[in-house]
């Protein structure tokens, strides 16, 4: 992903609300599956890491990205933005 593409995705993510929260149970298989399905449907999602989660948000972002085969767009504080390119016939976001 180029810096221009990353900047574009960041701008899209600014107006989004988080659709998942990671709490004290951290990453469960069910949560990983739900995130993967959301990425398939939306391509770009935002995740919030709650205060009661002991894990580092940056490490969590890398872990989720590996498990869902997506890319980390950014991690700011306790917010994670992930992107996964959709199938050719169902692309929702066209990168510059």
C-alpha positions, -999 to +999 in steps of 0.1 A: +000+000+000+014+034-010+014+064+013-011+081-009-035+051-006-029+050+031-037+087+034-069+083+014-080+054+036-072+074+068-094+103+055-123+078+049-119+063+084-120+097+101-158+099+098-164+062+107-175+049+141-159+018+155-180-013+148-160-036+172-147-034+207-118-054+221-122-059+259-105-078+287-110-112+269-088-097+241-089-116+208-113-146+208-118-168+177-154-156+175-143-119+174-116-127+148-143-144+126-167-115+130-140-090+120-131-111+090-167-111+079-171-073+084-139-067+064-153-088+036-185-068+036-171-033+042-134-034+032-126-006+058-134-009+095-125+008+127-120-011+160-119+003+195-097-012+222-114-007+256-095+005+287-099-029+305-079-046+277-043-052+289-029-057+254-011-030+234-033-017+206-004-018+181+003-054+188-034-062+186-037-045+153-008-067+139-024-098+153-059-091+138-043-081+105-024-114+103-055-135+113-078-117+088-052-113+061-059-075+061-037-044+063-033-020+093-041+015+080-034+032+113-034+029+151-042+061+170-045+057+207-069+029+212-085+030+178-074+006+150-083+010+113-080-021+091-084-025+053-089-056+032-094-053-006-126-068-017-131-093-045-129-077-079-166-077-087-176-063-053-150-035-047-165-007-026-134+015-022-114+025-052-079+034-042-061+063-060 
